[in-house]
C-alpha cells in the first residue's frame, strides 16, 4: 500500500509535557505478545549534499507526493538555514528533495521560504519575515493538472465575530508546475464559505473525501461553527467546486487518510483528535465512502495521541491505528493513563470489526532516559500488501507487523555544532515511510537533530535517513544544514 510520505513525527509536543515510560497493557480485542527481531545500526552519519540541482520538468502525475510530476515520488521536509542550537529552525523554510528511478536524490532539491511561496508578508512581531508559517504546508493537486500544489495557512489581522476573537487564518494555494511550485508567483487565497470567512479556518488537511478522484481540503472553522469541507477541483481563483459545513465543530486537530498515489479513486476517511494538554485524548472517526462522502455520525474511538491510517490486515480495506504516544500531563494526579490506554495501541479494522490491541515497546531501564515514544506511521517494507506500524521508542524505532517486531536504529553524531550530544539523545526517530524507488516496497524515513528540543520532543530535524527497508543499509542519507536557499 504505497501511500505514505506524510511526516507525522514532525508534530511537536508542548514543552510542559513529560514523557512517561510505556508499560504494556490492553483492553478489548486481542492482546498480542510480540516476537522480536533485533535490528542493527547503520554506519556513518549523514552529510550535506554538495550539489543543488533543479529538478527535471515532469509531464504530470496522479501521485500527490510527486511534486514535479515526473513519475518519481518526492519528499517535503522542514529545512532551516542553519544548525544553530540556540535558534534551530528559527528561519524555517521547507525543502523538496526530488526523487529518481533509484529513489530520492538529495542533490536535486529546492528550498522555499514565504516569499518563494508567494504568501502575504508576515505581520508585525511574527519573527523571521521569510519563514514559512508554523502551521506548515499541506500539498495536494487541487486543480487537477497533474502537479501538486502547496497549501499554507497564513495568519492575518485579528478579527471578532461577536463569539470568538482571534487572528484570522486563511489557507493560500501556491500552484504547482513541471518543476514544482513556481517561486515568487502570487499565492491564491482559498475561498471559504460565508459561515467561516471572517475568522477563517485551522487544522487544514488534504484528502479525497468523496472518492471522486479530485483532491479536497478539510478544516475546522475558527468561529467554532462547523467542520469545513472544500471539494475539488479548485479554480485558480481559489474557489472550490462545492463546500459542505454539515459536520460538527469540535476542539482538536484533523488527521486525514492518504490519497491513493496510483490515482485510483479512493475515499479518504477523517479522524478528529481531541485537544490535549499532554494526556492521551479522545478520537472520532468519520469514515468515507465513494459518492456519499464522509459519514455524518462520527464513531468514537479510544484515547491516544498517536494515529495512522493503513491496511494492517491485508484485506485491501483501510484501517486506522490509535495509541499512546508517550506524552503525559505533568500536573499532580494526571501523570498516568488508564490501563486500557497506557503503553498500547489499537487497530480498528476497515470492515467495522472489533479493534485489535497491541502492546508498545517497553521503556528503557536506563535512568534518566527522556527520549520517549511519539507518533505512528504505516509502512510496508516487504511489499506484501499488509502495512506494519512504525512506532518511536526510547532507543530508536520499531516496526510492529502483526506479531512480529523489528527494531530499526540510526544515530546522530556524538558531537554536533561544537557541542557533545548525550548518548541517550542520539537516537533517530521515525518520520514516515514511502516507496521512493518504485520497487513495491516502502523505505522508512528517520530523522535526528542535535539539542535538547529534538532529544525531548523531536523538534527541528536536520539529519535524514531513507532506509533500505528494515535493514541496516540506507537508500540515501543527508542533512539539511547545508542546503542552499533554493536550487538555481
N, C-alpha and C positions, 0 to 999 in steps of 0.2 A: 504494500500500500504506500505508494510514493507521493506523499503529500505534505512533507514537513520541512520547512526551513524557518518557521517562526521560532523566536528565541525566548521561551518562557522564563529562562533563568535570568533574564535582564530585569525582571521585576524586582523592585527594591523594597526591603522591609523598613519600617520606621525605626529610627535609631533607639527608640525607647524599648524595643523588644529585646527579649533574651532568648537564646536558643537552648531548648531543653533536650536531654537525651531521649532517643526514641526507644521505647521498650515495646516488645512485640505483644499484641493482643488483638482480639477481634470480636465482633458480634454480628450474627446473621450471615447467611451464606456459608461458604466453605472456607475454613482457615487453613491456608497452605503452609506447610513446613517446607522450606526450600532445600534443594540440593545445591552444592556450591561448585564453582569453577573459578579458581583464583586467577586474576589477570596479572600482567606484568607491566612495569613502567617502560616507556619508550626512551631511548637515549636521546640526549640533546635538548636544547631549549630553542624555541622559535626565534628566528632573526627577522629583521626588517628587510623586505624585498628591495633591491637596489633600483629596479626599473619601475616606471609608472607609465604604462601604455594605455591609450584609449581603446575601448572595445571595437571589434568589427561591427559593421552595420548588419542588423538582423532583418529578416523578412516578415517577422510576426510569429507569435506563438500563442497557444491557448493556456500555457502554464503561467500563473500569476507570479511565480518566482523567477521567471526568465525575463529579466529586466530589459534587455536589448532585443529580445525576440529572435535569437539566433539558434534556438533549439537546445541550448545548454542552460541548466539551472544555475542561478547566481545566489549570492549571499549578501544580505543587507545587515550591517552591524554598526554599532556606535564607534566613533573614532575622534577622540580629542586630538589636538595638535601636538600634545606632549605628554610625558610621563611624570609630571610634577606631582609628587605625593601630597604636597600641601594643597593643591587645587586640581586633582585629577579630573579630567573631562570637563573642566570649567568652561572651556570654549568649545563645548561639544558639537560635533558635526556627525553626519552619517556617511558611511562608506559603502560602496557596492564593489564586492570582489567578484569578478566575472568568471563564468565557467568556460570549459572547453571540452573536447572529446575525452580528455584524460582527467577531467574533474576541475575543481577550482584552480584558477591561475592568479596568485596574489600580485603578480607583476602587471596584470591587466585590471585596472581599478579606477574608480572615480570617487572623489570626496565632495560632499555637498554641505554647504552652510545655508543659513537663512536666505541670503541674497541669491545664492545659486538656485534655490527652490522658488524664487520669485515671490516670497512671502512678505507681508507688510512689515514695516520696521517695528522692532520691539519697543514696548512702552518704556517710559522713564523708570529707572530702578530695576529693569529686567535683567541686568548683568551684561555679559558679552553680547554686543549688538548682532553678531553674525551667528550666534549659537542657535541650533535648532531647538524649538520649544521642548521642555522636559517631558511633555506627554508622548513624544516620539512620533514615529511616522508609520502609517499603515499603507500597504500597497495592494492594488487591485486594478484590473483593466476596466475602468468604469465606462469608457465609450466604446469598448468592443473592437478596437482597431488592431489588436494583437500585441500591444505594447503596454505593460503595466504602468499605472500612474501612481504618484506618491500623494497621499492624503495626510496633511499635517493640521492638527488642531491648534489654532492660534488664539491667544488671549488678547482681548481688546479692552475698551474702556468699561468702567463699572456701570452696571445698569440695575434698575429696580422695577419690578413689575407689580409692586404692592404686596407681594408674598415673599419673594426671595430677592436679596440684594447681593450681587456678585459680579466679577468681571465677565463680560460676555465672551463666550468661546465659540468660534466658528471654524469648521473644517475647510481648508483650502486645498484645491487639487492642482498639482504640478503635472502637466500632461506628459506622458511618456513618448518615446520615439525609437528609431532604429539604433541609436547609440545611448539609450537610456533617457532620463529626463533632460530636456533642453535647458541648460544652465542659463539663468537670467531671465527666462521667459516669465511673464507675469502669471502668477497662480490665480485660479478662479475660485471665488467663494462658493461653497456648496449652498444651493438654495434650500432653505429649511421650511417646513410647514409653518403657517402663521402662529400656531399654538406654541411653537418653540423658538420663533425668530428673534425675540427681544433679548433673551438671555443666552440663547444658543444651546449647544449640547456638549456632553462629555462622554468619555469611555467609548470612543469610536472604534468599531471593528468592521472588517470586511467579510463577506461570505456570499453564498448563493442561496438565499433563504426560501425561495420558491422552486429551486431546481430547474430553472428555465435556461441555464447556461450563461445568463448575464450576471455580472458581478454587482453586488448590493452593499449597502452600508447599514449598520445598526448603531444606535447610540442611546443615551439617556438624556432627556430634556432637563436642563438646569433648573427650570422652574417647577420641577417635580410633577409635571402634568402626565407624562407617559414615557414609554419607550418610543423611539422614533426610528422607523424603518424606511429607508430610501432605496427604491428599486431601480436597477439599471435596465437598459443602457442610459447613461447620462449624456446630456448635451454639453457642448464645450462651454456653454454659459454657466455650467454647474447645476443645471436643473435635472432632477431625476425623472424617470418615466412616470412614476407614481409614488405616493407616500402612504404610510399606514401608522396611525397613532393609537391603535386599539389595545395594544398590550400595556399592562400597568407599569408605572414607575416604581422603583424600589432603590433605596440607597445601596450602592455597591459598584461593581465593575462587570463588564460583559466579556465573555470568552466565547469565540466562535469556532466551530469546526473548520477544517481546512477545505478550501476549494480544490476539487479534483484536478491535478496537474495535467491529466490527459485531455482535458476539455470536455469529457463526457459529463453531461448534466447530472449533478448530484445535489440534493437538498442538504444544506448545512444547518445543523442544529445550533442552538444558542444556550449558553449557560450564564445565569446571573449569579455572581458570587457576592454574598452579603458583605457589608462593611466590617472591617476587622480592626481591633486595637491590639493585635498580637495573638489573641486567642483564635482558635480554629472556628471559622464562622460558616454559616449555612449556605446552601446552593439550591438553585431552582433551575430545572432543565426544561427548555421549550424545544420539543422535538419538531423537526422539519420534514415535510413531505412534498413531493413534486406536485405542482398545481395548487394544492391547498396551502402551502407555505407553513409557517410556524404555528404550532398549536396555541390556542387561546388560553388554555389552562396549563400552567406550569406544574411539573412534577417535583415535589420536594425531595432532595437527596440528603445524604449525611453531611455532617460538618467536615470541613477540610479546606485548607488554603492552597493546596496544590491540585492541579487538574490537567487532563489532556484527553483529546479525542483520538480514537484509532479503532482498528479491527483486532481486538485482543484474543478472539477465539477462532479467527479464520473463516467465519461464515459469510463474509462479504457484506455484513451489516456493520454500521458504525456504532461503536460503544463509547462510553465515557468513563474515565477513571478519576476518582476524587479521593484525596487522602491528606494526611498530616504532613505539613511542610517543615515541622520542627520549631516554628516560632511559638513564643509564649508571651502572654501579658505578664509583666513583672510586678503588678500590684498585689499586695498581700491577699492570699486566698484564691488567686487566679493563675498560679504558676503551673498548674497541672491541667490535664484534659481528662474527659470521661474515658473509661476503659474501652468503649467501642470506637473511640477516635484516636487515642494515644498510640502512636507507633504503628499505624496500619493504613492501608488504602483499600478501597472497594471499587470493583469494576461493575458497572451497570450495563448488561447486555443490550444490544440494539433490538432484540426481539421482545423486550419488555420483561424478561425473566428476572429472577431474584439476583441481587448483587452477590458477587463472589469477593470475599475479603482475603487480603494477603498481609502478612507481616512485613514491615520495613526493616532494613538492616539495623542492627543494634548500634548504639553509640560506642565510640572508642572508650577504652578503660583508662586512657592516658589522662592524668589530672590536668585540668585547665585547658583541655582541647575545646575551643569555642567554635570550631569550624563545623557548622551544622548542615542538616539536610535543607532542601529547597524545593523548587518547582519540579514537575514531571515533564517528560517528553515521550511521545510514541516513536518507536524505532523498529525496523525490520532488517537487521544487518545480515541475516542469512537468506533473505529473499524468498521465504516460504509462504508469504501471503498473510502471515499472522504476526501482528505487532507485539513487541515487548514494551515494557515501561521502563524508561531510563530515569533513575532517581539519583539525586545527590546524596552522598553520605558524608560522614565526618572525615573520611580519608580519600575521597575521590568520587567515583560514580559506580553504580551497579545497574545492570540490565536485568529486570525481572521478566522472564519469558515463561509463562506457565509456572511449573515447579522448579525451573532451572534458573540459577543466578550466575552472572558473570561479572566480575569486577574489572573495571577499566580505569587505569591510572595514568595520569600525566602530572608532571611537576614543573613549577616555575623555578627560576634560578635562585641560588642561595643568597645572592646579592644583586640588588637592582637599584639604579639611581643613587649609588653610593651608600645605600642602606642595606643592612643584613635583613633577611626575611626568616623569621622563625619557621622551623620545620613544619609546625602544625598549621601554618598558613600558606604552604607552598602547593597544596593540592589543587589541581584544576577542577572546575565544576562543569557539569553538563549544561549545554545551552540549546540542544535540539538535535535533529537528525534529518538527513535528506540523501537522496541518490544523486550525487553530483556528476558521476561518470556514466550514468545510464546503463549500468550492468544489472539492474533489477535488485540491487542490494543497497541498503542505507549505509552511509558513513555517519559516524557520530561526531557531533560538534562539541568540543570542550574549550573552556577559556579560563584565563587567570590574569591577575594584575597584582603588583606589589602594594603594600599598605594595608592598614587595619580595616579600611572601609570594604575592600574586597574580601579580606580574611573573614570578616564577620557577616557581611551582607551581600557579597557578590557585585559590588558597585564598580563601574568604570573599567571593564575588562580591556586588556591590552594585548595579551598573548592568546593565540588561537591554534587549536589542533583540529584537523579534519582526519579522523582515524580511518584506517582500513578495517572496517567492522569493529569487532571487539578484540582484535589482535593488538600487539604492541607496535605494529607498523602504522605509519601515517601516510595518507594520500598526499597531504601537504600540511605545512605549518608556517605561521608567520606572526609577527607582532605589528601593531598599528602605530607605534610611537614614531616611526619614521615615515609614515605615509605622507606623500605630498599633499598639498591642499586640494588639488584635483589633477587628474591627468590632462595633459595638453592635447 
